[in-house]
Amino acid sequence: MTAEDILGPHPQVSHFFGQWLQASDGQTAKSLLHRTLIVNSAVASDPIPAVRALIKKHHASEGKLKRLQAKREALIKLGYTRAAQAVQAFPVSEITRKGNLAEVILAEYLLAQPGVQVPVYRLRYNPNTDQSMKGDDVLAFEFNQKTVRVIVGETKYRGTPAIAAIRDIGDALTASHKSGMPASLEFVADRLYEEGNEELGNKVSLCTSLFAEGRLQLDFAGLLVSTTGAAACVERAEGINLQRLVIISLGIDQPDMFVQNCYNGLE
């Protein structure tokens, strides 16, 4: 088995990720499937506007953004300036911003493959914008005639790459595997039913029965976003006892500054 069996091929240059990033697949000394992503230095275009748009999409719909803006304006008119400043669609906390960015990148990277769906942008449902959400970082689905596949994703952002981050990814995904079904499965189904998307909600909810019947494929993907030393960190990591797991490393020069620039200008 290879990383491509779980992630599919790296997107073509016609896709944003294919332009921004170069990929190479391999296996570590501890038998971890590893896809290395590095910035394509030959591309002159700035990736920040595209990543900023993805952050915006995952955190709030256009309707929600308009409602929040109207709420801020009403509070300001009433003289509640500080209360207006607290009405935010996007996190202010640097820790939360970094973690959310990693989630968004993994979700969108999986979505680049034909047939893969992320039916619910979970960050839109975070009751506390400045805190990380509980549950699976990413749940992606692939529905076709032969089989149904669920990809469970776990992400970590580290300003300095650390092997402990890979261990944390492995622990979270192993716990998800041992529990049988992803913890957030019903959360996704419930949101779809609430949105009136009963057909897709039924497909997601049916995954529990398919799993019990041995007809559900569960795959696992971990993502470490860090400096250009991210790949070397993964290569030194210990093995993880999951058969269908791939670890992705995304190495960015000055990642903290990258995160800051991606969130700047979001309103």
Salt bridges, closest charged atoms under 4 A:
ASP25 OD1 - ARG35 NE 2.70
GLU62 OE2 - LYS56 NZ 3.94
GLU103 OE2 - ARG122 NH2 3.01
GLU108 OE2 - LYS57 NZ 2.78
GLU108 OE2 - HIS58 NE2 2.72
ASP137 OD1 - ARG122 NH2 3.48
GLU142 OE1 - ARG149 NE 2.87
GLU154 OE2 - LYS156 NZ 3.64
ASP168 OD2 - ARG158 NH2 3.79
GLU194 OE2 - ARG191 NH2 2.73
GLU213 OE1 - ARG215 NH2 2.53
ASP219 OD2 - ARG149 NH1 2.74
ASP219 OD1 - ARG244 NE 2.41
GLU235 OE2 - HIS34 ND1 2.74
ASP256 OD1 - LYS98 NZ 3.48
